[in-house]
Amino acid sequence: HPANAKVYDLSQPESQKYYNDIGYSCFPSLQDFAILVNGVTADECNYPHRHNVVATSDCAALACAVLHGKVRKFQHLFFNYQNILYTKIPSSEPPRKIYSLRQE
């Protein structure tokens, strides 16, 4: 979580801090993010912007786009998901599903 950078005094590039603040305006907590992406598939993401644009006019669309790799400014959220889905779970039938647990 980006707030961990402050807690653990980790350095971040200025551009990442900028995009984190924009992201927080849509989903200030992981719970908010999870609610927005619950049950939405990549085909259902209605995010008409380029992958390097973070637009907050539709927070649900932004969250979906982040999770499914259509916005790459939040790499931690996307690349962990992509790694699990495409390298750790066999691609046989029935279709792959990921269930996630969260602890705060």
Secondary structure in CASP SS format (residue, H / E / C, confidence):
PFRMAT SS
TARGET T0000
AUTHOR 0000-0000-0000
METHOD secondary structure of the structure
MODEL  1
H C 1.00
P C 1.00
A C 1.00
N H 1.00
A H 1.00
K H 1.00
V H 1.00
Y C 1.00
D C 1.00
L C 1.00
S C 1.00
Q C 1.00
P C 1.00
E H 1.00
S H 1.00
Q H 1.00
K H 1.00
Y H 1.00
Y H 1.00
N H 1.00
D H 1.00
I H 1.00
G H 1.00
Y H 1.00
S H 1.00
C H 1.00
F C 1.00
P C 1.00
S C 1.00
L H 1.00
Q H 1.00
D H 1.00
F H 1.00
A H 1.00
I H 1.00
L H 1.00
V H 1.00
N C 1.00
G C 1.00
V C 1.00
T C 1.00
A H 1.00
D H 1.00
E H 1.00
C C 1.00
N C 1.00
Y C 1.00
P C 1.00
H C 1.00
R C 1.00
H C 1.00
N C 1.00
V C 1.00
V C 1.00
A C 1.00
T C 1.00
S C 1.00
D C 1.00
C H 1.00
A H 1.00
A H 1.00
L H 1.00
A H 1.00
C H 1.00
A H 1.00
V H 1.00
L H 1.00
H C 1.00
G C 1.00
K C 1.00
V C 1.00
R C 1.00
K C 1.00
F C 1.00
Q H 1.00
H H 1.00
L H 1.00
F H 1.00
F H 1.00
N H 1.00
Y H 1.00
Q H 1.00
N H 1.00
I H 1.00
L H 1.00
Y H 1.00
T H 1.00
K H 1.00
I C 1.00
P C 1.00
S C 1.00
S C 1.00
E C 1.00
P C 1.00
P C 1.00
R C 1.00
K C 1.00
I C 1.00
Y C 1.00
S C 1.00
L C 1.00
R C 1.00
Q C 1.00
E C 1.00
END
